[in-house]
Amino acid sequence: MKKVLFGLMAAILISTGCGSKKSSGELLQIDLTAKDFASGQVEIADEIESVEYIPLELTDESLIANILDIAVTDEYIFVYSTRQDGVLQFDRKGHFLRRIAKTGNGPGETGQIISFTVDEENRLFCVSEYFSTSFYSFYGEFIKKITSLHPYSYQLSVGPNVMAELGRMYVPLNVPGMFSLGIFNWATDDTIALRPTIGNINLMPLEETSLKGWIYNGSMDGWFCYSEGTDTVWNVNAKTISPAFLVNNGYSASEEKEMRSSKTGNASVDGTYSVFNLFETPRFYFAKCFQSSNESKFFLYRLDKQTGALIREASDIDAMELFKHNRALTGIGIRNETDGGLPIWPFFSYPAKKLMIQVNTAVEIEYLKEKDPKLKEHPVLQKITEESNPLVTIYHLR
Amino acid sequence: MIGIFFFICLLVSCSSGAGRQEAIPAESLLRQAAFYEERLQYLPALAMYQQAARLAEKEKDSVALSAAYRRMGNIYRNQSLKHEALQCEKKALSYIGNANDSLRMELYREIGDIHALTGEADSACYYYQIGGCRISQAKILQQGGRCREAELLLKEELEQDISGEEKAELCLALADLKISSGELEEAEDYLSHVPASHPHVYASLSRIAESRGDSLQADFYRKNYSHYLSSLRQEKEQNQIAQLLFTSEQRTWENRLSNAEKTQKGQAFLWIGLLAVCGIGGWGYFRYWKKKTVVALSETEFHSSEVYQRFHRKEEWKPAPKDWEELLQAVNGTYPEFRERLKRKIPKLSEQEWRMCCLIKMAVPPSVTAMLLCCTNQAISMRRVRLYQKMTGEKGTPELCDAFIRDF
């Protein structure tokens, strides 16, 4: 009986000790500075039902270097790559179809593509530049260009004719018209919701505070948006902007000040953790982080939405080395126990659609094969050579 | 009994009156739907076109029916829904009478476009052929490697009795065909039949220069082409606005006049007075429009001038005082009194600020402006913010300053 009681008490202690603390009401928190964890291995296999591999066709026109942005619909894959003019469109089997939004001054041509998104309901492909959005059909036909004075960095579709906009980075928050997060109807020019500021604004005057790099990914009903140096991950959907969960990156007030100051650049602060990427599945939140004092060393975190249990795993891949092969550092990911393929870390996750999209460059795959010789036996990865185009992997979630 | 009879009459008249008020004609629904379509609000637009089609069917209004289906076809095309688009276009085709040949041809062209977009070359060719679109047909043939057939088709059409504009388009298409097959001299020969004012001439000339490996010349032609395109677009937008204003004014007048006829003759004087006022207004608008057109024309000339091109060059160069003088004269010539009005706003306008204003007015990118004025991008941003404050007395952004000067 004593042993049973002792076991029960130990279990309670472990579960409370390792679980992330709930603060600010009911919000969960990923505590990057935590010392104790429920386990030392982050897993995702239970969440994945099947894996689909899509090698992107390599033609004279569709040569891809590093992928800057990607969007996947039921029928198409859109890719924006370095050293390429415009957006490349592939079908879902990876066949190259056409190039959209080429560079130029003519109708339907673009200057500097910032991001793109798909308005699924209207079936429109939307390409964002600073102060304008161009709309194309999936046949690549240019339809319309709408100009807007909103100072955004990224536009993400959250409903028919509705965009979530992430405020311009490195611009002081007191600049007229400046905002942090907004939801706008681009057809009617209505503002649905607006958050002028995010994070602690009492650290310094607004004219010295700015938004730093944005990290975003699909959520259950919209997009998660996180600005570096703040403590909250926001969920932006077609109607509201609300806090989703918290991140404790261990900044002191002075470090946070330095991190968010419009006077400092993009430098990270020593001794603390920085979020590199995050995504959501129906059961968990995942985060990929690095210690600012050692940018080669990455950690993966998994937070259980139900229990709040936090797990951390240290990656044995050198980020600096991997960076040469893929700037998105996809290779630093969760062990793939579904089909023994590449480590899992999606470029974008769409938990509502039960999809996750991952992109690995060919040189990165070669590098990973050298690190883990088992990958050489994988039937899809066997066919990838250094000259291949990136491999798109789609994980279908349960 | 009489009371009940009167009550029933009153009820009937009221209800029928209300019914008349609620009934929305198909034309209004089409207009509302077009409004949504223009703003790319495809979901409400489709619902409204469908409603208009149902109403038009009830009223047996074949014109409204075909218009509704045609617009739905266009939305489905933009949504890349081929089957739905074709279905609607074909329905629109079935509702137009035999009399409306031009509309029939346009529908054939649109159906051809849908097939071309989805890579169905044979169907596209067929519809382009019956729609009389020889150039589109030739392009499809060319894409399928049937260049000889395409050339014959275009040459055959060129021999027909057609307008000068159509001939120019055919010559351009033939020139493009020749450029693709590497016969550059023949391409130049065809281009010589196209008026120099045709903007696409520059695109073809650029392709020829590129094929000859003369990238500098190709770049020059490409820049000219872009300028022509943007000025053409501006002109088109202006015409559309003028047309819209004209149509809406005309409609209003038609309604007013028909109402006036129905009312007492005594009000005729009032209407005449109103007509005169509107006439003066229209005359005033015409004068304003004419003035605007003149400005737009001189702007177009300015945009294609050598000095304009020189100051848009991205390569590293430093303008000499002579260059600045030339530019300032050109700006003064294009936008008369620009400097005087600016001076009135900012009496202490420095020479450097005046130069920057000119560069903003002619839409030179800030990075190029920084290079021309020998300072950093940040300095240019700060100067624009300061200038905006001087002009308006308010704190603003560099973009606000640009917008202010461009509209000034």
Interface residues (C-beta under 8 A of the other chain):
Chain A: G104 N105 G106 P107 E121 N122 R123 L124 F131 F135 S137 F138 Y139 G140 E141 I143 K144 L149 P160 N161 V175 P176 G177 A187 T188
Chain B: R39 L40 Q41 Y42 L43 R77 N78 Q79 S80 L81 L117 T118 Y225 S226 L229 S230 R233 K395 G396 T397 E399 L400
